[in-house]
């Protein structure tokens, strides 16, 4: 009935403005996400890298192996480029171990100068000498032709590289052996204008080929790989894709679409790509997890055929001098040769990451939900710590959703944009609430000043009566009330009521607790003996008089919180916890906290003070009497706070003694 709760409240206009601001920022960030604004793109890459790192299996690849023309091989066998007959010998030795398929991550775009036929032509051109070689089979006089023969014999997949900055004759483009059909017309594939291929003598005998282009992001890191590129109207596939399909005996694939976007259907394997034909790589871990056999071991026969049998094999080089090293999330010098193995392993195990077409819409929705939740949080929740933890919870929602989908479905859409919304609104709303709080503090200061003026006028009116109580009693009870309230706050009691502002109002309001005595006749108020029952009934009416006086006074000032609390105190400080008090017989929590605190302060001071009808009791006697009233007259929690602050109470009693 008399209760009042003092908490932080925004005006309806300010709350609506916060909600609109949150939604507006969400839409703006969603647009930035769609347009891949650099700041958001960086955050998206950060989360993709983090998810790839945290979900990495850290298990060795099982389906692939690379034959590495490494530094040791180059040092032992000879510097690059090797003669094609040596490459042919390497290829034949690998094929003899019966791999599932072989892909060669090396381009032989220039004729082999070590070929006897090329040496003979060079001598004839430069010196006019026609060399003759005896005892050499015709097939071994042309290294390129020989290597092409081995390529055909082993059915190895050759390499090609597409250009996008200059053109080459259309007849140089080989026909793709992996036929990719379906809805390729809906893809926005990169259109190559030129192609770099092996020498004609190699190409003419090569049955399959795949391109070796890759994609490096703006930050220099490799995350995506193009699986499809269009050249002269024909769709070509990546070397890793062609080599893997050959291992699976798949000769054609189809581009299809589902609710999440495009994918390549190859046999039973569904390979997710984006509309540009790119796949998101997922690494097992560091390069060492992708098995490698040195080319030198193959050539000298010191390898185990079991390491190659039934595997998808890629031949290439990790030598630093050949510059085929890439910056990835696991290693800044990840060999390009092993990127082929990563891609093939992803395809075989169906572990390529999917970025769904609806990711942009989902992110926009998450941004708007985050914006709305942040606005509601700051409208409804008070306290800096609660707002901070609430903001963390709001930010955690999109993060947990994204992490869960990545881990369970290998699906990625970034939580970066919603987190930006949350962080920006946290900062903006915090500043806004601080500004509003400062403004409200100014308003409160003005109200308190007006209230003090009313207090002085009211006290002046009381001073003109013949009240037997002293001004010191008023001062003491005022400080007792403040001390008890602060102790309750330290004890964590009534947190929703005992704000700093509320305690200040209690302090100002306490002196008016008995202002209603101005309406009690002098013969009752000043009577030295015990009051009769009829007189006590009239005396008890001072609580009602006090409330009436303060309600009427509230019309004099703007804002009535001060007078509401003062009215509560005046009307209820004679109520008792067990319901036997007056004027309304309120019980327990129905009695306003202000009245319960004042009851303890008023009765204690009455016990230790001289009155016309009694002598003062010592402190120990007074407190012993109060303990007997615990749970009857007094709220047990409030009385406990009084005794916790007993030392301060004694200091106040001594400082403002009569």
Helices and strands as residue ranges (DSSP letters): H 12-34, H 38-54, E 64-68, H 71-77, H 84-96, E 101-104, H 116-127, H 138-141, H 143-154, E 157-163, G 170-172, E 179-182, G 184-186, E 191-192, E 194-196, H 200-203, E 208-211, E 224-226, E 228-231, E 234-237, H 239-247, E 252-258, E 261-266, E 269-272, E 278-280, G 287-289, E 292-294, H 295-299, G 305-307, E 312-316, G 320-322, E 325-326, E 334-335, H 336-348, H 359-380, H 384-409, H 416-463, H 471-490, H 500-509, G 510-512, G 515-519, H 522-525, H 533-540, H 542-553, G 554-556, H 561-572, G 588-590, H 593-608, H 619-628, H 636-644, H 646-655
